Amino acid sequence: MPETKNIQSKMALFCRTGNEVELPGTTPNRFHHYRRLIFNIIEEHLESSFPIANEFIDSDTWDEMLNDFFSKHDCQSYQVWQIAGEFYKYAEKENYASKYQLPFLNNLLKFEWEELRLYNMENIKYPSYNNEGDILNDSLSLNPEHVLFQLEYPIHKQTPINAIENKGNYFVLLFREKETGKVQFMDLSVWYALVIEQLSKSEITLTDLLNEAPKLFGEIDIEALTESTMQFVEDLKSKQFVLGYKI
């Protein structure tokens, strides 16, 4: 058994690095076929997982990234689709954004990975909720299959090249539709991002949040903010992100 594991480890190392190894009962000049086969599987998966990155990064740079990842990273995932997450984290750790002068890269890989992760993740049990309630004074029940994150570059609504010119603070909500399994995204203001963040982790109500708004943003028109926030929540209900009212 230890010998079998040793052979497997050597074979895996060769497939990753391309450095020749000696294995009993094998023909060395055929090894490269195995490596090419496995690399092609990983390459095709990453290209389909990061279609925008693959399109906007020149082919030589993209190939160099994939070869570096394939040869040096010890993958931990047992499911092929999860390798995309390891590639994103590896690119971030190795500072590809700076190395290849692609400032938008971390944001773009994160966005595409989170979309893929939500689409493939196991189902999360939905909470029980009421369909009727007071939108301002009752706690709202949200779709649990979502992620909220901040970006420096608006790669979710602009091409990477244009996004470079618009560095700032952007907030994105991704969520998976219960009926279709499709992943939707929304561009959010800082206020709406705060609303979703707080609603998702506590029993807080919209009234509670609106009462805190002046402390966060200074002098504001509370009446106008209340109206726009209610419209925002109604829009989220129509998209089935806000499910109803907590029981």
N, C-alpha and C positions, 0 to 999 in steps of 0.2 A: 504493500500500500504506500509506504513512504517513497519507494522508487517510482511508482506511478505518478504520485504528486510532483516529484522532482522533474519527471519528463514533461508533465503538463505545464509546469512553471517555465521550463526552458523553451517549450514551444510557444507559449504565450509571449515570452520575452522576445523571441525572434519575430513573431508577428507584429509586435509593437515597434521594435527598433530596426529590424532588418539585418542585425548582426548575426553572422552564421553561428550555429551551434551543432554539436554532434549528438545525434540521438540514435540508439540502437534500432536496427530494422527499418531505417528510413533512407530515402534517396535525397541527399542534400540539394541537388540541382532542381528538385521539384518544390522545395520549401517556398520559393518566392510566389508560387501560385496560391498557396494558402494565405500568405500575407496580403497579396493583392485582392483576394476575394474578401477578406475581413475588412480591409481598408475601404474597399468599394461600398460595403454595407454601411459602415460608419459615415463615409463621405455622403452617400445618398441620403441618409437619415438627417444629417446636420444641414444639408442644403435644403431639404424639405421643411425642416424645423425652423430655419432662419431664412426664409425666402427673400426678405427685404435686404438683410445684410449681405446675402449671397449676390444679390443683384447690384448693389451699390459699391461693394468692395471689389477692387480689380482682381482678376482671377489669380494672378501670381501671389498677391498678398493673401488671398483666401486660402490658396493651396498651402502656403507656408504656415499659416495658422493651424490648419488641419493636421499637417504633418508633425508639427511641434507638439500639438495636443496628443495625437495618436502615439507618438514615440515616447513621450515623457510622462504622460499622466496615467496613473494606475486606477482605472475605472472601478467604481464600487457598485454600480447599478447592475441589477439582473434583468431589468426591462430595457429594451433598446431605446424607447422614447425618452427615458430618464437621462440618457447620456447627454442630451442637449443641455440639461441643467448643469451637468458637470463641465461641459464645454464653456458655458456662460461664466461659471465661477472660476474656471481655470484662466480664461481670458482676462477676467477682472484681476485675479491674483498676479498674473504675469504682466499686467499693465499694458496690454495690447493697444489700448486707446492712445497711450503716449508713444509707445514703440513704433506704431504704424501711422501716427499722426491722424488719428480718427477720433476726435474728441466726443463724438456722439455714440461711439461703439458700445460702451457699457449700458447706456440707456436703451439702445436699440435691441441688444441681446436680451436685456431684462424684460422688455416689453414682449418680445416674441416668445421668450421662454415662459413667462407667466400665462400668456394666452394658451400655449401648448399644455402647460401643467393643469390649468383649469379644465381644459377640454378632456384630458385623460384621467384626471383624478377620480378616486372612488367617490361614490355618492355620499353626501353628508345628509343625515336625517334632518328634514325640515321641522321647525318648531310648530306647535299648535298655535292657532291665532284666531281672532274674531275678524269677521269682514266689516263689521260696523263699529264705529268709535269716534272719538273726538280727536281730530288730526293735530290739534295744538296741545291738548292736555293728557292724552293717553300715550303710553310708550308704544313705539312702532316696532313691528316684527320684520326683520330683513332676510333676504335670501342669504343663507349661510355660505353659499358657494361663490365667494367673491374675494377680491384682493384690491386694496387701495394703496397706491404708492406715489412717490414724488419723483419727478424727472427734472433734469437741468435743461434738456433740449426737447422741443416739441415734435419728437419723431413719430408720435401717434397721429399727427395731422399735417405734417410737412415732410417733404423728402429730406433725407439726411443732409444733403448739401445745403438746402435752404435752412434747415434747423440749426446749423452751425452759427448762422448769423443772428439767431434769436435766443441766445442763452438767457435763462431766467428760472422761475419757479413754476412748475406745472404739476397738476395733480390729475391722476387718472384712476378711474374705477373700471375694473374688469369683473364681469359676472357671467355665470353660466345659466342659461334659460332652462327651467325645469322641464318643460314639455319637449323642446327641440334638442337640447344639449348644445346649442350654439353659444359661443362666447361673444358677448357684446362689450363695448367699451364706451365710456363717457369721459369727456374732458370736463374738469371741474374747476370752479374758482376755489380760492383758499377757504372761503366761508362754507361752501357746500361740501368740501372735503372734510372740514371740521365737523359738520353736521353728521355726515355718514360715520366718521370715526367714532364720535361719541355715542350715536344711536346704536352702533354695533356692539358696544362693550359695556353698556349700563342700562339702567331703567330710566334714564333721563328722558325728558319730553322736549318738544320743540319750544314750548314756553320757557322751560328752564334755560335752554340754549340762547333764545332770543334775549332773555334778561341779562345774560352774560356778554352779549355782543358789544355794548358800549365800552365795557372794560377792555375788550380786545382791540376794537377798531376806533375808539374815540367817539366823537360826536357823529351820529348817524341818524337817518330817518327810519325809526323803528317800524312805523306803519308800512312804509314801502318795503322794508326788509322782510317783515312778516308776510306780506302779500306774495313777494317773490319766492320766499321759502316754501310757502304752502303750495304754490304752483309747481315748484321743483319736486316736492314730495308727491304731488298728484301725477306728475310725469313719471316718476319712479314706480308708482303703483301701476300705471298703464304698461310699463315695461316689465312688470312682475318682479321688480327688485324689492320694493316695499310690498310685503305680502298682505299686511293688515295690522291688527292691533294685538299686542301681547296679552295673553290670558293670565 
